[in-house]
Amino acid sequence: MIKNLKKVISSAAAVAIVASSASAFAVTFPDVDESASYANAVETVSALGVVVGDDNGLFNPDANVTRAEFTTMVVRALGEEAAATAATTSSFTDAANTSVHWAAGYIAQGVADGWINGYGDGTFKPDNTVTYAEAVKMLVSAIGYELYAQNAGGYPSGYLSYGGSLDIIDGVSVEGNSTELTRSQCAVLVNNAMQAPLVLTGDITVGGSLGTVTEQQYTTMNGTGSGWQTLLTKFHDAYVVRGRVMETSKSQSGSGLDDDEVSFRVEAADNFDNEYYGSTGSDPVEFDMRVGDTDAANRIFEYSEAVVQKNKDTDEWVILSINTYGQSKTETFAASDVDSDGMGISDPVDTTDFSGVLTDSSKGNYRIPVFKGTSTSTTKYRVDENVALYVNGVEVSDDLDDAFGKYVLLNSVGDVTLIDSTEPGSTSTDGYYDFIMVDYYVDAVVDSVTESSSNIRMFFKANDSNVAQSRLQWDPEDEDVTVTFTKDDAEIAYTDVAEFDVLSIAYDVEVGFAQSTFYDVIVSSNTVSGRVTSRDEEDGVVTIDGNEYEFNERLYNINNVELSTDYTLYLDAFGYVAYIGEGDSAKNYGIVVGMYMGSGDDYATVRLIGTDGNVVEYEARDDAAENAFWNILTGEETYPDTNPSITKADLSRDTIQNNVVVYTLSSGDIRLREHLDPVNDNGVLPFRTSGSNSRLGNYTISDTATKIIDVDSYLGSDSNAGVMSVSSFAEDTDYTAYVYDRSNTSNVYRFVIVVEGTASINPDTTFAVVKSNPRTTDIDGTEYLSMTVCRDGAEDVTLLYEDTNASFTRGDVVIYSMNADGTANELHKIISMSGMSRYESLRDAVLANDNFSSFVSSDVLPYLDDKTDPRNEWFKSTDNKEAEAYFGPILRKDASSIDLIVSQSNGESNINEDIESFTIDSNTDVYVYDYSERSDSDNRVYAGQGGNSTDAIYNGTYVDKDETIVSWDAVQSDDVKPNFALVKVVDNDVTEVVVFVAD
């Protein structure tokens, strides 16, 4: 409860800070490099709302600044924007009012304050570029030093002199006083001026024997505590402090810090909340502070200077900017650059005991040798013997040597940062690094993402051996768990993560992957495709197109990679290979179906069914190739001198599986690489899916790695074969198929030929309900009818049908099989809604028939439960499955059951005898045709429960005295509106229900 309350308070504080102080957080500008000398100044003044970006979110650091724009910056720094925007006129002719110039009010405010003078001709020249001398003059005057600067020589020398002594001009280099300033230079000047001590003025009365006089007193606020006042402290409730981040939400379990908070220890400040902190001031104090848009959470223990702001309404603090201060030293390098040999560990992967790895007995401290850049020698970093090791921001309690070995020496992708921190009250260090901060990631390859009412699950195809879990799972409503996804340096939603994406996941290694309260995930979709030309098992490197790619050895065994084979390498965000898949053109598979000698050719031409289903022809490369293919085709050793011709071999469903080959091409000529035998002797294989896996029998297949050829049409009368995809198979259905060539890398079989069982409708084929009226579309030169349907429990499934003359209407119930290209093949219409856009048309048509199921035929199919009719061949019982369909008015319906009146005689139904009851469960797909929606709206058809019973029909008025016989004539004549339903039952389970809801 405290955690939740804290989040509410933080949100309220954010609103309050924005309202009272222009902007609570710095704006991250993509054109401001974080290493730029002006970056910290831009971060501070943008957080305070003193400087803003353009409409495209850019800062434009090199753009010039006009006098009007700079005046606006100074007014905002003085906290006077409200007064400036209220003013509409100024004393200058070229900025007389806001109609003449947008900045008239800001200019007027500067005149009122006394730090703007303008020119002798009565103009301000607001659109001239501000010069160095002009900008410094405005700032020196604005913070109260006008009189001092005049006495020191006036404009420009006196102002420039004070600009130097007050450090206003620090960090700005110009060629001369007339140099026109850029936005980055102005940001630095304004930021410096906001941190300089103010001169405050006030009247005092001086008395004597001759009477009293009133004089103006000038007070320089360069004291301590409340005696130190700047634009930051006086107008923005902001303070410059020095200290360090001591805790983050990750570093200590149970810290109570939110994800956007740190505990910051203030060790030195001229004025922090009107208190002085330093060698003679108050002792250091720690406050929970929000990090804003800064990287404060990544600066734990680093002595820093920060600008922090207090919200007076909530007393909460926010860090506006932060930067390293003093001699606090940090050194960052890749974990893979640590010289393990130099630490006595020649092969970290095979090492289980890292005892003594950090020990340097000669010094009593530790040394870490690191390769820098391309150097073959190492730089040794001295580490304090009491060093603390943090992994992903969490202090590790394991034995230091073991932890260093696991998270540094065995770390392929993360960075290591060493921190030599200063002691409180000091700006110097002792030369020994006190903290080792490690970024540690584990890789996983996405298989699928699912979402339930309580959890989001991201399943893995493969994952780092250091992670026992096969998925990343979290509850999005659990405020104690944070999951972030970034890709290409931008935050993305988990819904943007796709199959085969590689995740590099940082988590709390102290509690383990499953129990971590944070997961920082870097997503990579980077791939490399090509043929592997070399493989170095020792270094874990393969070569494609002359480029080397190193494997994440905790994820993939490089020994499974085959030379001269095409692969797709899936790379993590750091460039390491996390997963491999065989490319579409990895191998040339074919089925040898003929040979002949072409006129004038030296060698016979080989005819094969290729992986696109088409018969292709290539001339044999030499005698060896000619004889090899002839042997496969006929069993004979040598192609005869008589040059026999076989254009289409006498192959059958029992022999074609023996003609599968892998071949290579060179300059259009073919040679045999391998003659493949099927891995299964019995061709009958059931197709089943389990999770993300698809199998024919016990053999795993996939759309991305398996080529599937349907030879049924070729063995018939067609000149070519068909191509199938995994989605073409029907669940729990037997196919006569043969499987070839298992991949060493994924255990997926690469080639399948299907002899029988393809492209047919069966009892398991699901109904679909047409959602949108069809339109004709052209895809790669072929015209299709395109429409959306509800199918398999989903809405907006696209259906493409090549018969453009077919007629469909919104609400039609259809059943169809799929071609390999995803288009509909065999298609039947179960219910036609043509002419049924009005509810009364449906009701009257249904009730006009003594048997409600006769409506289902609609002159397309007869009764679905009449298996004696040859047109219902597809719906007959197969594999011992009984299939039935029922249609009629709904008697009762709720979320778990439905009762239908399925027949009538002479306009009457017997409730006791003409009823079928069905159980609906989570596996039942329910679709609704809703007459309350407009007939021309796609909302008329949707997936969902809908349409409960109309009990009034069956309660007295329209039944006999025994309340058992329904009079449908009376229902019609009184315009009563029952709901109707179509129910499909397979093997005694209700698989689909289509409900027709009255308007």
Secondary structure, DSSP 8 states (H G I E B T S, - for coil): -HHHHHHHHHHHHHHHHHHHHS-SS----TTS-TTSTTHHHHHHHHHTTSS---TTS---TTSB-BHHHHHHHHHHHTT-HHHHHH--B-SSGGGSBTTT-TTHHHHHHHHHHT-----TTS---TTSB-BHHHHHHHHHHHTT-HHHHHHTT-TTHHHHHHHHHTTTTTT---SSTT-B-BHHHHHHHHHHHHTS--EEEEEEEEEETTEEEEEEEEEE-BSSGGGB--HHHHHH-EEEEEEEEEEETTTSTT----TTEEEEEEEEEEEETTEEESTTSB--EEEEEE-TTS-GGG-BT--EEEEEEE-TTT--EEEEEEEE-TT-EEEEEEGGGB-TGGGT-S-GGG----TTTT-BTTTTBEEEEEE-TT-SSEEEEEEEEEEEEEETTEE--S-HHHHHIIIIIT-SS-EEEEEE---TT-S---SSEEEEEE---EEEEEEEEEE-SS-EEEEEEEE-TT---SEEEE-TT-TT-EEEEEETTEEE-GGG--TT-EEEEEE-TTT-TTT-SEEEEEEE--EEEEEEEEEETTTTEEEETTEEEEB-TTT--GGG--TT-EEEEEE-TTS-EEEEEE-TTSSEEEEEEEEE--TT-SS-EEEEE-TTS-EEEEEESSHHHHHHHHHHHHS-SS--TT---BSS----TTTGGGGEEEEEEETTEEEEEEE---S-SS-EEEEEEETTEEEETTEEE-TTT-EEEE-HHHHTT-SS-EEE-GGGS-TTEEEEEEEEEE-TTT--EEEEEEEES-S---TTS-EEEE-S--EEEEETTEEEEEEEEEETTEEEEEEEES-TT----TT-EEEEEE-TTS-EEEEEEEE--TT-SSHHHHHHHHHTSSSTHHHHHTTTS--TT-TTSGGGGGGS-BTTB-EEEEEEEEEEE-SSEEEEE---BTTEEETTTSEEEEE--TT-EEEEEETTS-TT-GGGEEES------GGGGSSTTB-TTS-EEEHHHHHHTT----EEEEEEETTEEEEEEEEE--
